[in-house]
Amino acid sequence: MINIKPSAAIRKNYNGISELCKKSGEPVYLTKNGEGGLVIMDLETYARRESMLCLREELVSAEEDRLNGEKGYPVGQVSSMMKDAIRLYIKSRPIPSM
């Protein structure tokens, strides 16, 4: 569900908007005079989206290389690289607060 709020909502109810961002894991769109103005999201959602964009860029680059005749990697090396990437991702995730 798309969360759309007037810009005044952030001034009047910052904590509520912040909680909405955290609970939904989705951006909140702020409007001013009925027009789109800003998009806000919590840091975890932003970091996750940035990671996904970087991964997509790497995948597109790898596919372009493949299409241009670049040599690939052996299955064992790809498996090792994937395991390393997963470990790095898990280590970079923030520890949830209690």
C-alpha positions in Angstrom: 0.0 0.0 0.0 1.3 3.4 -0.9 1.6 5.8 2.1 0.8 9.4 1.1 0.7 12.1 3.7 0.6 15.9 3.5 3.8 17.7 4.3 2.3 19.2 7.4 2.0 15.6 8.9 5.8 15.5 9.3 5.8 18.7 11.4 2.7 17.8 13.4 3.5 14.1 13.9 7.1 13.3 13.3 7.1 10.2 15.6 4.0 8.8 13.9 5.4 9.2 10.4 8.7 7.7 11.6 6.9 4.7 13.1 4.9 4.3 9.9 8.2 4.1 7.9 9.7 1.6 10.2 6.6 -0.7 10.5 5.8 -0.7 6.8 9.3 -0.9 5.5 8.1 1.3 2.7 8.6 4.9 1.8 6.2 7.6 2.8 5.3 10.2 0.1 4.8 13.7 1.3 2.7 16.2 -0.7 2.6 19.9 -0.6 -0.5 21.7 -1.9 -1.7 18.4 -3.4 1.5 17.9 -5.4 4.3 15.3 -4.8 7.1 16.8 -2.8 9.3 14.4 -0.9 9.8 10.7 -0.2 11.0 9.6 3.2 12.0 6.2 4.6 13.7 4.8 7.6 17.5 4.1 7.4 17.2 0.3 7.3 14.8 0.4 4.3 17.1 2.9 2.5 20.2 0.7 3.1 18.4 -2.4 1.9 17.2 -0.6 -1.3 20.7 0.8 -1.9 22.2 -2.7 -1.5 19.7 -4.1 -4.0 20.5 -1.4 -6.5 24.2 -2.0 -6.2 23.6 -5.8 -6.7 21.5 -5.2 -9.7 24.2 -2.9 -11.2 26.7 -5.7 -10.7 24.5 -8.3 -12.3 23.8 -6.1 -15.3 27.5 -5.5 -15.7 28.3 -9.2 -15.4 25.6 -9.9 -18.0 27.0 -7.3 -20.4 30.5 -8.9 -19.9 29.1 -12.3 -20.7 27.3 -11.0 -23.8 30.6 -9.4 -24.9 32.4 -12.8 -24.7 34.1 -12.5 -21.3 35.0 -15.7 -19.7 32.9 -16.8 -16.7 33.8 -18.4 -13.4 33.8 -22.1 -12.5 30.8 -23.2 -10.5 32.9 -23.8 -7.3 34.3 -20.3 -7.5 30.9 -18.8 -7.9 29.6 -20.8 -5.0 32.5 -19.5 -2.8 31.9 -15.9 -4.0 28.2 -16.2 -3.1 28.9 -17.6 0.3 31.3 -14.7 1.0 28.7 -12.2 -0.2 26.0 -13.6 2.1 28.4 -13.5 5.0 29.2 -9.9 4.3 25.6 -9.0 4.0 24.7 -10.7 7.3 27.6 -8.9 9.0 26.5 -5.5 7.7 22.9 -5.8 8.9 22.2 -3.7 12.0 21.6 -5.6 15.2 17.9 -5.2 16.2 17.4 -3.3 19.4 15.3 -4.8 22.2 
